[in-house]
Amino acid sequence: MDKKQLRNRVLQQLNDMSYQQYRDRSYAIAQNLLKQPAIINATMIGITLSNKPEVDTSFIIEQLWKMNKKVAVPKCAVPERAMQFYEIDTFSQTERAYKSILEPIPELCDPVEKQQIDVIVVPGVVFDDEGYRIGFGGGYYDRYLQGYTGMKIALAFDEQLINEVPRESHDLPVHILVGEHMSAILDNDLED
């Protein structure tokens, strides 16, 4: 299957989840993420404000604030197909924007440069056991992660995990894959 077919198949499976399953399974993944030493030791964490059927990140963000972590969320610059992260300390600093995703309101928060972010939670639709991913097709994270030297973590429901995704030369794997029943630290060295 090509990337588009895999993406569509997995999104359909995720959309078949009941709301209660979605909440319960997202909570299990959140608990596994929040135990990660990379998260515990981080100061600034980059994370997307997710939309269903992605793993719900709102609870994660609330818990990060309770842990006194700084939280940076991305805003998409659509014409440039680029992203800029901004630090938020309340959801009132966000609004629905690109593809109905909650994004920071730049006038209400400070920009964050990628070298300030210790860990980025990378979204995706399909992941393989080496940490490679198929995203939502915009290429925003593929471009942003070029030259990023911090830790990359992904969150995935069981349906999102396959043996191998099709790869391109610019694809970068994540270092840790956090699921409902496990967390896998992958053999993907941090860049020097």
Secondary structure, DSSP 8 states (H G I E B T S, - for coil): --HHHHHHHHHHHHHTS-HHHHHHHHHHHHHHHHT-HHHHH-SEEEE----TTS---HHHHHHHHHTT-EEEEEEEETTTTEEEEEEESSGGGEEE-GGG-EEE-GGGSEEE-GGG-SEEEE--SEEETTS-EE-SSS-HHHHHTTT--SEEEEE--GGGEES-----TT----SEEE-SS-EEE-S-----
